[in-house]
Amino acid sequence: MSHEAGFKSGEEKLIYMANQIATFFQTMPHAEAVEGVADHINKFWEPRMRRHFFEIVERGGGALKPLVLEAAGKVNRPAEEKT
């Protein structure tokens, strides 16, 4: 059985992943946790994932944890895709 079986959409999976990152860093001092979340997303999420992340944030954040929303300001926004 796939780990993705419980997700209804790619968006749910992305929110879940971002919130897992926040859970990992939440025990650190707040400023360090914000930096840690942003740094992890910047290092390990490909541009397509970060674009989708910003779409979610710009719509109000959905079920993203407050720590993820705060870190969003430090996440590198990928260049627009050329069509």
PyMOL commands that set and color helices and strands:
alter all, ss='L'
color gray80, all
select helices_A, chain A and resi 3-6+10-25+30-44+47-58+66-74
alter helices_A, ss='H'
color red, helices_A
deselect
rebuild
show_as cartoon
